[in-house]
Amino acid sequence: MITAVTGTVSTCLTGPVNVVISSAGERQRQYTAGIAVGVLAIAFGLLAPTVTRLMLATPPAFIAALAGLALLRVLQGTFTIAFAGRYTLGALVAFLVTVADVTVANIGAPFWGLVLGFGVSWLLERRDGGGPDL
């Protein structure tokens, strides 16, 4: 009932928060951390309707940019893995064609990304390990 009044959705944070708090330091500080988490949860619940209204009032492009910024580290790690080994040019071509999101012959960009990425690797990157076989 309390979360319904504040417009928030109840979540089950008890387990993860308990593990974090109980694994750290002195017992006296654990009680303080538990109280601090409770106060922060109440503050978050009270501010959630206002933050939701503000987010709904922002332009969709801003929200998309904010989401993109949040994913920068994930993309960095993914690119580091994808472009560190063999067939890096094919991986890059597959990524760029897929991101372009162009439909050809009523077939979507992910298919064309795979086809063109494979083609580039087969034609240009055979030295990276014999090239993919047809």
Distance bins in CASP14 RR format, pairs under 12 A and 6 or more apart:
PFRMAT RR
TARGET T0000
AUTHOR 0000-0000-0000
RMODE 2
METHOD distances of the structure
MODEL  1
1 7 0 0 0 0 0 1 0 0 0 0 0
1 8 0 0 0 0 0 1 0 0 0 0 0
1 10 0 0 0 0 0 1 0 0 0 0 0
2 8 0 0 0 0 1 0 0 0 0 0 0
2 10 0 0 0 0 1 0 0 0 0 0 0
2 41 0 0 0 0 0 1 0 0 0 0 0
2 42 0 0 0 0 1 0 0 0 0 0 0
2 45 0 0 0 0 1 0 0 0 0 0 0
2 46 0 0 0 0 0 1 0 0 0 0 0
3 9 1 0 0 1 0 0 0 0 0 0 0
3 10 1 0 1 0 0 0 0 0 0 0 0
3 11 0 0 0 0 1 0 0 0 0 0 0
3 41 0 0 0 0 0 1 0 0 0 0 0
3 42 0 0 0 0 0 1 0 0 0 0 0
3 44 0 0 0 0 0 1 0 0 0 0 0
3 45 1 0 0 1 0 0 0 0 0 0 0
3 46 0 0 0 0 0 1 0 0 0 0 0
3 48 0 0 0 0 1 0 0 0 0 0 0
3 49 0 0 0 0 0 1 0 0 0 0 0
4 10 0 0 0 0 1 0 0 0 0 0 0
4 45 0 0 0 0 0 1 0 0 0 0 0
4 48 0 0 0 0 0 1 0 0 0 0 0
4 49 0 0 0 0 0 1 0 0 0 0 0
5 45 0 0 0 0 1 0 0 0 0 0 0
5 46 0 0 0 0 1 0 0 0 0 0 0
5 48 0 0 0 0 0 1 0 0 0 0 0
5 49 0 0 0 0 1 0 0 0 0 0 0
6 41 0 0 0 0 0 1 0 0 0 0 0
6 42 0 0 0 0 1 0 0 0 0 0 0
6 43 0 0 0 0 0 1 0 0 0 0 0
6 44 0 0 0 0 1 0 0 0 0 0 0
6 45 1 0 1 0 0 0 0 0 0 0 0
6 46 1 0 1 0 0 0 0 0 0 0 0
6 47 0 0 0 0 1 0 0 0 0 0 0
6 48 1 0 0 1 0 0 0 0 0 0 0
6 49 1 0 0 1 0 0 0 0 0 0 0
6 50 0 0 0 0 0 1 0 0 0 0 0
6 51 0 0 0 0 0 1 0 0 0 0 0
6 52 0 0 0 0 0 1 0 0 0 0 0
7 44 0 0 0 0 0 1 0 0 0 0 0
7 45 1 0 0 1 0 0 0 0 0 0 0
7 46 0 0 0 0 1 0 0 0 0 0 0
7 47 0 0 0 0 0 1 0 0 0 0 0
7 48 1 0 0 1 0 0 0 0 0 0 0
7 49 1 0 1 0 0 0 0 0 0 0 0
7 50 0 0 0 0 0 1 0 0 0 0 0
7 51 0 0 0 0 0 1 0 0 0 0 0
7 52 0 0 0 0 1 0 0 0 0 0 0
7 53 0 0 0 0 0 1 0 0 0 0 0
8 41 0 0 0 0 1 0 0 0 0 0 0
8 42 0 0 0 0 0 1 0 0 0 0 0
8 43 0 0 0 0 0 1 0 0 0 0 0
8 44 1 0 0 1 0 0 0 0 0 0 0
8 45 1 0 1 0 0 0 0 0 0 0 0
8 46 0 0 0 0 1 0 0 0 0 0 0
8 47 0 0 0 0 1 0 0 0 0 0 0
8 48 1 0 1 0 0 0 0 0 0 0 0
8 49 1 0 0 1 0 0 0 0 0 0 0
8 50 0 0 0 0 0 1 0 0 0 0 0
8 51 0 0 0 0 0 1 0 0 0 0 0
8 52 0 0 0 0 1 0 0 0 0 0 0
9 44 0 0 0 0 0 1 0 0 0 0 0
9 45 0 0 0 0 1 0 0 0 0 0 0
9 48 0 0 0 0 1 0 0 0 0 0 0
9 49 0 0 0 0 0 1 0 0 0 0 0
9 52 0 0 0 0 0 1 0 0 0 0 0
10 41 0 0 0 0 0 1 0 0 0 0 0
10 44 0 0 0 0 0 1 0 0 0 0 0
10 45 0 0 0 0 1 0 0 0 0 0 0
10 48 0 0 0 0 0 1 0 0 0 0 0
11 17 0 0 0 0 0 1 0 0 0 0 0
11 41 0 0 0 0 1 0 0 0 0 0 0
11 44 0 0 0 0 0 1 0 0 0 0 0
11 45 0 0 0 0 0 1 0 0 0 0 0
11 48 0 0 0 0 0 1 0 0 0 0 0
12 18 0 0 0 0 0 1 0 0 0 0 0
12 41 0 0 0 0 0 1 0 0 0 0 0
13 19 0 0 0 0 0 1 0 0 0 0 0
13 20 0 0 0 0 1 0 0 0 0 0 0
13 21 0 0 0 0 0 1 0 0 0 0 0
13 34 0 0 0 0 0 1 0 0 0 0 0
13 37 0 0 0 0 1 0 0 0 0 0 0
13 38 0 0 0 0 1 0 0 0 0 0 0
13 40 0 0 0 0 0 1 0 0 0 0 0
13 41 1 0 0 1 0 0 0 0 0 0 0
13 44 0 0 0 0 0 1 0 0 0 0 0
14 20 0 0 0 0 0 1 0 0 0 0 0
14 21 0 0 0 0 0 1 0 0 0 0 0
14 22 0 0 0 0 0 1 0 0 0 0 0
14 34 0 0 0 0 0 1 0 0 0 0 0
14 37 0 0 0 0 1 0 0 0 0 0 0
14 38 0 0 0 0 0 1 0 0 0 0 0
14 41 0 0 0 0 0 1 0 0 0 0 0
15 21 0 0 0 0 1 0 0 0 0 0 0
15 22 0 0 0 0 1 0 0 0 0 0 0
15 23 0 0 0 0 0 1 0 0 0 0 0
15 37 0 0 0 0 0 1 0 0 0 0 0
16 22 0 0 0 0 0 1 0 0 0 0 0
16 23 0 0 0 0 0 1 0 0 0 0 0
16 37 0 0 0 0 0 1 0 0 0 0 0
17 23 0 0 0 0 0 1 0 0 0 0 0
17 24 0 0 0 0 0 1 0 0 0 0 0
17 30 0 0 0 0 0 1 0 0 0 0 0
17 33 0 0 0 0 1 0 0 0 0 0 0
17 34 1 0 0 1 0 0 0 0 0 0 0
17 35 0 0 0 0 0 1 0 0 0 0 0
17 36 0 0 0 0 0 1 0 0 0 0 0
17 37 1 0 1 0 0 0 0 0 0 0 0
17 38 0 0 0 0 1 0 0 0 0 0 0
17 40 0 0 0 0 0 1 0 0 0 0 0
17 41 0 0 0 0 1 0 0 0 0 0 0
18 24 0 0 0 0 0 1 0 0 0 0 0
18 30 0 0 0 0 1 0 0 0 0 0 0
18 33 0 0 0 0 0 1 0 0 0 0 0
18 34 0 0 0 0 1 0 0 0 0 0 0
18 37 0 0 0 0 1 0 0 0 0 0 0
19 30 0 0 0 0 0 1 0 0 0 0 0
19 33 0 0 0 0 0 1 0 0 0 0 0
20 30 0 0 0 0 1 0 0 0 0 0 0
20 33 0 0 0 0 1 0 0 0 0 0 0
20 34 0 0 0 0 1 0 0 0 0 0 0
20 36 0 0 0 0 0 1 0 0 0 0 0
20 37 0 0 0 0 1 0 0 0 0 0 0
21 27 0 0 0 0 0 1 0 0 0 0 0
21 29 0 0 0 0 1 0 0 0 0 0 0
21 30 1 0 1 0 0 0 0 0 0 0 0
21 31 0 0 0 0 1 0 0 0 0 0 0
21 32 0 0 0 0 1 0 0 0 0 0 0
21 33 1 0 1 0 0 0 0 0 0 0 0
21 34 1 0 1 0 0 0 0 0 0 0 0
21 35 0 0 0 0 0 1 0 0 0 0 0
21 36 0 0 0 0 1 0 0 0 0 0 0
21 37 1 0 0 1 0 0 0 0 0 0 0
21 38 0 0 0 0 0 1 0 0 0 0 0
22 29 0 0 0 0 0 1 0 0 0 0 0
22 30 1 0 0 1 0 0 0 0 0 0 0
22 31 0 0 0 0 0 1 0 0 0 0 0
22 33 0 0 0 0 1 0 0 0 0 0 0
22 34 0 0 0 0 1 0 0 0 0 0 0
22 37 0 0 0 0 0 1 0 0 0 0 0
23 29 0 0 0 0 0 1 0 0 0 0 0
23 30 0 0 0 0 1 0 0 0 0 0 0
23 33 0 0 0 0 0 1 0 0 0 0 0
24 30 1 0 0 1 0 0 0 0 0 0 0
24 31 0 0 0 0 0 1 0 0 0 0 0
24 32 0 0 0 0 0 1 0 0 0 0 0
24 33 1 0 0 1 0 0 0 0 0 0 0
24 34 0 0 0 0 0 1 0 0 0 0 0
25 31 0 0 0 0 0 1 0 0 0 0 0
25 32 0 0 0 0 0 1 0 0 0 0 0
25 33 0 0 0 0 1 0 0 0 0 0 0
26 32 0 0 0 0 1 0 0 0 0 0 0
26 33 0 0 0 0 0 1 0 0 0 0 0
27 33 0 0 0 0 0 1 0 0 0 0 0
27 34 0 0 0 0 0 1 0 0 0 0 0
28 34 0 0 0 0 0 1 0 0 0 0 0
28 35 0 0 0 0 0 1 0 0 0 0 0
29 35 0 0 0 0 0 1 0 0 0 0 0
29 36 0 0 0 0 0 1 0 0 0 0 0
30 36 0 0 0 0 0 1 0 0 0 0 0
30 37 0 0 0 0 0 1 0 0 0 0 0
31 37 0 0 0 0 0 1 0 0 0 0 0
31 38 0 0 0 0 0 1 0 0 0 0 0
32 38 0 0 0 0 0 1 0 0 0 0 0
32 39 0 0 0 0 0 1 0 0 0 0 0
33 39 0 0 0 0 0 1 0 0 0 0 0
33 40 0 0 0 0 0 1 0 0 0 0 0
34 40 0 0 0 0 1 0 0 0 0 0 0
34 41 0 0 0 0 1 0 0 0 0 0 0
35 41 0 0 0 0 0 1 0 0 0 0 0
35 42 0 0 0 0 0 1 0 0 0 0 0
36 42 0 0 0 0 0 1 0 0 0 0 0
36 43 0 0 0 0 0 1 0 0 0 0 0
37 43 0 0 0 0 0 1 0 0 0 0 0
37 44 0 0 0 0 0 1 0 0 0 0 0
38 44 0 0 0 0 1 0 0 0 0 0 0
38 45 0 0 0 0 0 1 0 0 0 0 0
39 45 0 0 0 0 0 1 0 0 0 0 0
39 46 0 0 0 0 0 1 0 0 0 0 0
40 46 0 0 0 0 0 1 0 0 0 0 0
40 47 0 0 0 0 0 1 0 0 0 0 0
41 47 0 0 0 0 0 1 0 0 0 0 0
41 48 0 0 0 0 0 1 0 0 0 0 0
42 48 0 0 0 0 0 1 0 0 0 0 0
43 50 0 0 0 0 0 1 0 0 0 0 0
43 51 0 0 0 0 0 1 0 0 0 0 0
44 50 0 0 0 0 0 1 0 0 0 0 0
44 51 0 0 0 0 1 0 0 0 0 0 0
44 52 0 0 0 0 0 1 0 0 0 0 0
45 51 0 0 0 0 1 0 0 0 0 0 0
45 52 0 0 0 0 0 1 0 0 0 0 0
47 53 0 0 0 0 0 1 0 0 0 0 0
47 54 0 0 0 0 1 0 0 0 0 0 0
47 55 0 0 0 0 0 1 0 0 0 0 0
48 54 0 0 0 0 0 1 0 0 0 0 0
48 55 0 0 0 0 0 1 0 0 0 0 0
49 55 0 0 0 0 0 1 0 0 0 0 0
49 56 0 0 0 0 0 1 0 0 0 0 0
50 56 0 0 0 0 0 1 0 0 0 0 0
50 57 0 0 0 0 0 1 0 0 0 0 0
51 57 0 0 0 0 0 1 0 0 0 0 0
51 58 0 0 0 0 0 1 0 0 0 0 0
52 58 0 0 0 0 0 1 0 0 0 0 0
54 62 0 0 0 0 0 1 0 0 0 0 0
54 63 0 0 0 0 0 1 0 0 0 0 0
55 62 0 0 0 0 1 0 0 0 0 0 0
55 63 1 0 0 1 0 0 0 0 0 0 0
55 66 0 0 0 0 1 0 0 0 0 0 0
55 67 0 0 0 0 0 1 0 0 0 0 0
56 62 0 0 0 0 0 1 0 0 0 0 0
56 63 0 0 0 0 1 0 0 0 0 0 0
57 63 0 0 0 0 0 1 0 0 0 0 0
58 64 0 0 0 0 0 1 0 0 0 0 0
58 65 0 0 0 0 0 1 0 0 0 0 0
58 66 0 0 0 0 1 0 0 0 0 0 0
58 67 0 0 0 0 0 1 0 0 0 0 0
59 65 0 0 0 0 1 0 0 0 0 0 0
59 66 0 0 0 0 0 1 0 0 0 0 0
60 66 0 0 0 0 0 1 0 0 0 0 0
60 67 0 0 0 0 0 1 0 0 0 0 0
61 67 0 0 0 0 0 1 0 0 0 0 0
61 68 0 0 0 0 0 1 0 0 0 0 0
62 68 0 0 0 0 0 1 0 0 0 0 0
62 69 0 0 0 0 0 1 0 0 0 0 0
63 69 0 0 0 0 0 1 0 0 0 0 0
63 70 0 0 0 0 0 1 0 0 0 0 0
64 70 0 0 0 0 0 1 0 0 0 0 0
64 71 0 0 0 0 0 1 0 0 0 0 0
65 71 0 0 0 0 0 1 0 0 0 0 0
65 72 0 0 0 0 0 1 0 0 0 0 0
66 72 0 0 0 0 0 1 0 0 0 0 0
67 74 0 0 0 0 0 1 0 0 0 0 0
67 75 0 0 0 0 0 1 0 0 0 0 0
68 74 0 0 0 0 1 0 0 0 0 0 0
68 75 0 0 0 0 1 0 0 0 0 0 0
68 76 0 0 0 0 0 1 0 0 0 0 0
69 75 0 0 0 0 0 1 0 0 0 0 0
71 77 0 0 0 0 0 1 0 0 0 0 0
71 78 0 0 0 0 1 0 0 0 0 0 0
71 79 0 0 0 0 0 1 0 0 0 0 0
72 78 0 0 0 0 0 1 0 0 0 0 0
72 79 0 0 0 0 0 1 0 0 0 0 0
73 79 0 0 0 0 0 1 0 0 0 0 0
73 80 0 0 0 0 0 1 0 0 0 0 0
74 80 0 0 0 0 0 1 0 0 0 0 0
74 81 0 0 0 0 0 1 0 0 0 0 0
75 81 0 0 0 0 0 1 0 0 0 0 0
75 82 0 0 0 0 0 1 0 0 0 0 0
75 83 0 0 0 0 0 1 0 0 0 0 0
75 95 0 0 0 0 0 1 0 0 0 0 0
75 99 0 0 0 0 0 1 0 0 0 0 0
76 82 0 0 0 0 0 1 0 0 0 0 0
76 83 0 0 0 0 0 1 0 0 0 0 0
77 83 0 0 0 0 1 0 0 0 0 0 0
77 84 0 0 0 0 1 0 0 0 0 0 0
78 84 0 0 0 0 0 1 0 0 0 0 0
78 91 0 0 0 0 0 1 0 0 0 0 0
78 95 0 0 0 0 1 0 0 0 0 0 0
79 85 0 0 0 0 0 1 0 0 0 0 0
79 88 0 0 0 0 0 1 0 0 0 0 0
79 91 0 0 0 0 1 0 0 0 0 0 0
79 92 0 0 0 0 1 0 0 0 0 0 0
79 95 0 0 0 0 1 0 0 0 0 0 0
80 88 0 0 0 0 0 1 0 0 0 0 0
80 91 0 0 0 0 0 1 0 0 0 0 0
81 88 0 0 0 0 0 1 0 0 0 0 0
81 91 0 0 0 0 1 0 0 0 0 0 0
82 88 1 0 0 1 0 0 0 0 0 0 0
82 89 0 0 0 0 0 1 0 0 0 0 0
82 90 0 0 0 0 1 0 0 0 0 0 0
82 91 1 0 1 0 0 0 0 0 0 0 0
82 92 0 0 0 0 1 0 0 0 0 0 0
82 93 0 0 0 0 0 1 0 0 0 0 0
82 94 0 0 0 0 1 0 0 0 0 0 0
82 95 1 0 0 1 0 0 0 0 0 0 0
82 117 0 0 0 0 0 1 0 0 0 0 0
83 89 0 0 0 0 1 0 0 0 0 0 0
83 90 0 0 0 0 1 0 0 0 0 0 0
83 91 1 0 0 1 0 0 0 0 0 0 0
83 92 1 0 0 1 0 0 0 0 0 0 0
83 93 0 0 0 0 0 1 0 0 0 0 0
83 94 0 0 0 0 0 1 0 0 0 0 0
83 95 0 0 0 0 1 0 0 0 0 0 0
84 91 0 0 0 0 1 0 0 0 0 0 0
85 91 0 0 0 0 1 0 0 0 0 0 0
85 92 0 0 0 0 0 1 0 0 0 0 0
85 121 0 0 0 0 0 1 0 0 0 0 0
85 125 0 0 0 0 0 1 0 0 0 0 0
85 128 1 0 0 1 0 0 0 0 0 0 0
85 129 0 0 0 0 0 1 0 0 0 0 0
86 121 0 0 0 0 1 0 0 0 0 0 0
86 125 1 0 0 1 0 0 0 0 0 0 0
86 126 0 0 0 0 0 1 0 0 0 0 0
86 127 0 0 0 0 1 0 0 0 0 0 0
86 128 1 1 0 0 0 0 0 0 0 0 0
86 129 1 0 0 1 0 0 0 0 0 0 0
86 130 0 0 0 0 1 0 0 0 0 0 0
86 131 0 0 0 0 1 0 0 0 0 0 0
86 132 0 0 0 0 1 0 0 0 0 0 0
87 93 0 0 0 0 1 0 0 0 0 0 0
87 94 0 0 0 0 1 0 0 0 0 0 0
87 117 0 0 0 0 1 0 0 0 0 0 0
87 118 0 0 0 0 1 0 0 0 0 0 0
87 119 0 0 0 0 0 1 0 0 0 0 0
87 120 0 0 0 0 1 0 0 0 0 0 0
87 121 1 0 1 0 0 0 0 0 0 0 0
87 122 0 0 0 0 1 0 0 0 0 0 0
87 123 0 0 0 0 0 1 0 0 0 0 0
87 124 0 0 0 0 1 0 0 0 0 0 0
87 125 1 0 1 0 0 0 0 0 0 0 0
87 126 0 0 0 0 1 0 0 0 0 0 0
87 127 0 0 0 0 0 1 0 0 0 0 0
87 128 1 0 1 0 0 0 0 0 0 0 0
87 129 0 0 0 0 1 0 0 0 0 0 0
87 130 0 0 0 0 0 1 0 0 0 0 0
87 131 1 0 0 1 0 0 0 0 0 0 0
87 132 1 0 0 1 0 0 0 0 0 0 0
88 94 0 0 0 0 0 1 0 0 0 0 0
88 95 0 0 0 0 0 1 0 0 0 0 0
88 117 0 0 0 0 0 1 0 0 0 0 0
88 120 0 0 0 0 0 1 0 0 0 0 0
88 121 0 0 0 0 1 0 0 0 0 0 0
88 124 0 0 0 0 0 1 0 0 0 0 0
88 125 1 0 0 1 0 0 0 0 0 0 0
88 128 1 0 0 1 0 0 0 0 0 0 0
89 95 0 0 0 0 0 1 0 0 0 0 0
89 96 0 0 0 0 0 1 0 0 0 0 0
89 116 0 0 0 0 0 1 0 0 0 0 0
89 117 0 0 0 0 1 0 0 0 0 0 0
89 118 0 0 0 0 0 1 0 0 0 0 0
89 119 0 0 0 0 0 1 0 0 0 0 0
89 120 1 0 1 0 0 0 0 0 0 0 0
89 121 1 0 0 1 0 0 0 0 0 0 0
89 122 0 0 0 0 0 1 0 0 0 0 0
89 123 0 0 0 0 1 0 0 0 0 0 0
89 124 1 0 0 1 0 0 0 0 0 0 0
89 125 1 0 1 0 0 0 0 0 0 0 0
89 126 0 0 0 0 0 1 0 0 0 0 0
89 127 0 0 0 0 0 1 0 0 0 0 0
89 128 0 0 0 0 1 0 0 0 0 0 0
89 131 0 0 0 0 0 1 0 0 0 0 0
90 96 0 0 0 0 1 0 0 0 0 0 0
90 97 0 0 0 0 1 0 0 0 0 0 0
90 98 0 0 0 0 0 1 0 0 0 0 0
90 113 0 0 0 0 1 0 0 0 0 0 0
90 114 0 0 0 0 0 1 0 0 0 0 0
90 115 0 0 0 0 0 1 0 0 0 0 0
90 116 0 0 0 0 1 0 0 0 0 0 0
90 117 1 0 1 0 0 0 0 0 0 0 0
90 118 1 0 0 1 0 0 0 0 0 0 0
90 119 1 0 0 1 0 0 0 0 0 0 0
90 120 1 0 1 0 0 0 0 0 0 0 0
90 121 1 0 1 0 0 0 0 0 0 0 0
90 122 0 0 0 0 1 0 0 0 0 0 0
90 123 0 0 0 0 1 0 0 0 0 0 0
90 124 1 0 0 1 0 0 0 0 0 0 0
90 125 1 0 0 1 0 0 0 0 0 0 0
90 126 0 0 0 0 0 1 0 0 0 0 0
90 128 0 0 0 0 1 0 0 0 0 0 0
90 131 0 0 0 0 0 1 0 0 0 0 0
90 132 0 0 0 0 1 0 0 0 0 0 0
91 97 0 0 0 0 0 1 0 0 0 0 0
91 98 0 0 0 0 0 1 0 0 0 0 0
91 113 0 0 0 0 0 1 0 0 0 0 0
91 114 0 0 0 0 0 1 0 0 0 0 0
91 116 0 0 0 0 0 1 0 0 0 0 0
91 117 1 0 0 1 0 0 0 0 0 0 0
91 118 0 0 0 0 0 1 0 0 0 0 0
91 119 0 0 0 0 0 1 0 0 0 0 0
91 120 0 0 0 0 1 0 0 0 0 0 0
91 121 0 0 0 0 1 0 0 0 0 0 0
91 125 0 0 0 0 1 0 0 0 0 0 0
91 128 0 0 0 0 0 1 0 0 0 0 0
91 132 0 0 0 0 0 1 0 0 0 0 0
92 98 0 0 0 0 0 1 0 0 0 0 0
92 99 0 0 0 0 0 1 0 0 0 0 0
92 113 0 0 0 0 0 1 0 0 0 0 0
92 116 0 0 0 0 0 1 0 0 0 0 0
92 117 0 0 0 0 1 0 0 0 0 0 0
92 120 0 0 0 0 1 0 0 0 0 0 0
92 121 0 0 0 0 0 1 0 0 0 0 0
92 124 0 0 0 0 0 1 0 0 0 0 0
92 125 0 0 0 0 0 1 0 0 0 0 0
93 99 0 0 0 0 0 1 0 0 0 0 0
93 100 0 0 0 0 0 1 0 0 0 0 0
93 112 0 0 0 0 0 1 0 0 0 0 0
93 113 1 0 0 1 0 0 0 0 0 0 0
93 114 0 0 0 0 0 1 0 0 0 0 0
93 115 0 0 0 0 1 0 0 0 0 0 0
93 116 1 0 1 0 0 0 0 0 0 0 0
93 117 1 0 1 0 0 0 0 0 0 0 0
93 118 0 0 0 0 1 0 0 0 0 0 0
93 119 0 0 0 0 1 0 0 0 0 0 0
93 120 1 0 1 0 0 0 0 0 0 0 0
93 121 0 0 0 0 1 0 0 0 0 0 0
93 122 0 0 0 0 0 1 0 0 0 0 0
93 123 0 0 0 0 0 1 0 0 0 0 0
93 124 0 0 0 0 1 0 0 0 0 0 0
93 125 0 0 0 0 0 1 0 0 0 0 0
94 100 0 0 0 0 0 1 0 0 0 0 0
94 109 0 0 0 0 0 1 0 0 0 0 0
94 110 0 0 0 0 1 0 0 0 0 0 0
94 111 0 0 0 0 0 1 0 0 0 0 0
94 112 0 0 0 0 1 0 0 0 0 0 0
94 113 1 0 1 0 0 0 0 0 0 0 0
94 114 1 0 0 1 0 0 0 0 0 0 0
94 115 0 0 0 0 1 0 0 0 0 0 0
94 116 1 0 0 1 0 0 0 0 0 0 0
94 117 1 0 1 0 0 0 0 0 0 0 0
94 118 1 0 0 1 0 0 0 0 0 0 0
94 119 0 0 0 0 1 0 0 0 0 0 0
94 120 0 0 0 0 1 0 0 0 0 0 0
94 121 0 0 0 0 1 0 0 0 0 0 0
95 101 0 0 0 0 0 1 0 0 0 0 0
95 109 0 0 0 0 0 1 0 0 0 0 0
95 110 0 0 0 0 0 1 0 0 0 0 0
95 113 1 0 0 1 0 0 0 0 0 0 0
95 114 0 0 0 0 0 1 0 0 0 0 0
95 116 0 0 0 0 0 1 0 0 0 0 0
95 117 0 0 0 0 1 0 0 0 0 0 0
95 120 0 0 0 0 0 1 0 0 0 0 0
96 102 0 0 0 0 0 1 0 0 0 0 0
96 109 0 0 0 0 1 0 0 0 0 0 0
96 112 0 0 0 0 0 1 0 0 0 0 0
96 113 0 0 0 0 1 0 0 0 0 0 0
96 116 0 0 0 0 1 0 0 0 0 0 0
96 117 0 0 0 0 1 0 0 0 0 0 0
96 120 0 0 0 0 0 1 0 0 0 0 0
97 103 0 0 0 0 0 1 0 0 0 0 0
97 104 0 0 0 0 0 1 0 0 0 0 0
97 107 0 0 0 0 0 1 0 0 0 0 0
97 108 0 0 0 0 0 1 0 0 0 0 0
97 109 1 0 0 1 0 0 0 0 0 0 0
97 110 0 0 0 0 1 0 0 0 0 0 0
97 111 0 0 0 0 1 0 0 0 0 0 0
97 112 1 0 1 0 0 0 0 0 0 0 0
97 113 1 1 0 0 0 0 0 0 0 0 0
97 114 0 0 0 0 1 0 0 0 0 0 0
97 115 0 0 0 0 1 0 0 0 0 0 0
97 116 1 0 1 0 0 0 0 0 0 0 0
97 117 1 0 0 1 0 0 0 0 0 0 0
97 118 0 0 0 0 0 1 0 0 0 0 0
97 119 0 0 0 0 0 1 0 0 0 0 0
97 120 0 0 0 0 1 0 0 0 0 0 0
98 108 0 0 0 0 1 0 0 0 0 0 0
98 109 1 0 1 0 0 0 0 0 0 0 0
98 110 1 0 1 0 0 0 0 0 0 0 0
98 111 0 0 0 0 1 0 0 0 0 0 0
98 112 1 0 0 1 0 0 0 0 0 0 0
98 113 1 0 1 0 0 0 0 0 0 0 0
98 114 0 0 0 0 1 0 0 0 0 0 0
98 115 0 0 0 0 0 1 0 0 0 0 0
98 116 0 0 0 0 1 0 0 0 0 0 0
98 117 0 0 0 0 1 0 0 0 0 0 0
99 109 1 0 0 1 0 0 0 0 0 0 0
99 110 0 0 0 0 0 1 0 0 0 0 0
99 112 0 0 0 0 0 1 0 0 0 0 0
99 113 0 0 0 0 1 0 0 0 0 0 0
100 108 0 0 0 0 0 1 0 0 0 0 0
100 109 1 0 0 1 0 0 0 0 0 0 0
100 110 0 0 0 0 0 1 0 0 0 0 0
100 112 0 0 0 0 1 0 0 0 0 0 0
100 113 0 0 0 0 1 0 0 0 0 0 0
100 116 0 0 0 0 0 1 0 0 0 0 0
101 108 1 0 0 1 0 0 0 0 0 0 0
101 109 1 0 1 0 0 0 0 0 0 0 0
101 110 0 0 0 0 1 0 0 0 0 0 0
101 111 0 0 0 0 0 1 0 0 0 0 0
101 112 0 0 0 0 1 0 0 0 0 0 0
101 113 0 0 0 0 0 1 0 0 0 0 0
102 108 1 0 0 1 0 0 0 0 0 0 0
102 109 1 0 1 0 0 0 0 0 0 0 0
102 110 0 0 0 0 0 1 0 0 0 0 0
102 111 0 0 0 0 0 1 0 0 0 0 0
102 112 1 0 0 1 0 0 0 0 0 0 0
102 113 0 0 0 0 1 0 0 0 0 0 0
102 116 0 0 0 0 0 1 0 0 0 0 0
103 109 1 0 0 1 0 0 0 0 0 0 0
103 110 0 0 0 0 0 1 0 0 0 0 0
103 111 0 0 0 0 1 0 0 0 0 0 0
103 112 0 0 0 0 1 0 0 0 0 0 0
103 113 0 0 0 0 0 1 0 0 0 0 0
104 110 0 0 0 0 0 1 0 0 0 0 0
104 111 0 0 0 0 1 0 0 0 0 0 0
104 112 1 0 0 1 0 0 0 0 0 0 0
104 113 0 0 0 0 0 1 0 0 0 0 0
104 115 0 0 0 0 0 1 0 0 0 0 0
104 116 0 0 0 0 0 1 0 0 0 0 0
105 111 0 0 0 0 1 0 0 0 0 0 0
105 112 0 0 0 0 1 0 0 0 0 0 0
105 115 0 0 0 0 0 1 0 0 0 0 0
106 112 0 0 0 0 0 1 0 0 0 0 0
107 113 0 0 0 0 0 1 0 0 0 0 0
107 114 0 0 0 0 0 1 0 0 0 0 0
107 115 0 0 0 0 1 0 0 0 0 0 0
108 114 0 0 0 0 0 1 0 0 0 0 0
108 115 0 0 0 0 0 1 0 0 0 0 0
109 115 0 0 0 0 0 1 0 0 0 0 0
109 116 0 0 0 0 1 0 0 0 0 0 0
110 116 0 0 0 0 0 1 0 0 0 0 0
110 117 0 0 0 0 0 1 0 0 0 0 0
111 117 0 0 0 0 0 1 0 0 0 0 0
111 118 0 0 0 0 0 1 0 0 0 0 0
112 118 0 0 0 0 0 1 0 0 0 0 0
112 119 0 0 0 0 0 1 0 0 0 0 0
113 119 0 0 0 0 1 0 0 0 0 0 0
113 120 0 0 0 0 1 0 0 0 0 0 0
113 121 0 0 0 0 0 1 0 0 0 0 0
114 120 0 0 0 0 0 1 0 0 0 0 0
114 121 0 0 0 0 0 1 0 0 0 0 0
114 132 0 0 0 0 0 1 0 0 0 0 0
115 121 0 0 0 0 0 1 0 0 0 0 0
115 122 0 0 0 0 0 1 0 0 0 0 0
116 122 0 0 0 0 0 1 0 0 0 0 0
116 123 0 0 0 0 0 1 0 0 0 0 0
116 124 0 0 0 0 0 1 0 0 0 0 0
117 123 0 0 0 0 1 0 0 0 0 0 0
117 124 0 0 0 0 1 0 0 0 0 0 0
117 125 0 0 0 0 1 0 0 0 0 0 0
117 132 0 0 0 0 1 0 0 0 0 0 0
118 124 0 0 0 0 0 1 0 0 0 0 0
118 125 0 0 0 0 0 1 0 0 0 0 0
118 131 0 0 0 0 0 1 0 0 0 0 0
118 132 1 0 0 1 0 0 0 0 0 0 0
118 133 0 0 0 0 0 1 0 0 0 0 0
118 134 0 0 0 0 1 0 0 0 0 0 0
119 125 0 0 0 0 1 0 0 0 0 0 0
119 126 0 0 0 0 0 1 0 0 0 0 0
119 131 0 0 0 0 0 1 0 0 0 0 0
119 132 0 0 0 0 1 0 0 0 0 0 0
119 134 0 0 0 0 1 0 0 0 0 0 0
120 126 0 0 0 0 0 1 0 0 0 0 0
120 128 0 0 0 0 0 1 0 0 0 0 0
120 131 0 0 0 0 0 1 0 0 0 0 0
120 132 0 0 0 0 0 1 0 0 0 0 0
121 127 0 0 0 0 0 1 0 0 0 0 0
121 128 1 0 0 1 0 0 0 0 0 0 0
121 129 0 0 0 0 0 1 0 0 0 0 0
121 130 0 0 0 0 0 1 0 0 0 0 0
121 131 1 0 0 1 0 0 0 0 0 0 0
121 132 1 0 1 0 0 0 0 0 0 0 0
121 133 0 0 0 0 0 1 0 0 0 0 0
121 134 0 0 0 0 0 1 0 0 0 0 0
122 128 0 0 0 0 0 1 0 0 0 0 0
122 129 0 0 0 0 0 1 0 0 0 0 0
122 130 0 0 0 0 1 0 0 0 0 0 0
122 131 1 0 0 1 0 0 0 0 0 0 0
122 132 1 0 1 0 0 0 0 0 0 0 0
122 133 0 0 0 0 1 0 0 0 0 0 0
122 134 1 0 0 1 0 0 0 0 0 0 0
123 131 0 0 0 0 1 0 0 0 0 0 0
123 132 0 0 0 0 0 1 0 0 0 0 0
123 134 0 0 0 0 0 1 0 0 0 0 0
124 130 0 0 0 0 0 1 0 0 0 0 0
124 131 0 0 0 0 1 0 0 0 0 0 0
124 132 0 0 0 0 0 1 0 0 0 0 0
125 131 1 0 0 1 0 0 0 0 0 0 0
125 132 0 0 0 0 1 0 0 0 0 0 0
126 132 0 0 0 0 1 0 0 0 0 0 0
126 133 0 0 0 0 0 1 0 0 0 0 0
126 134 0 0 0 0 0 1 0 0 0 0 0
END
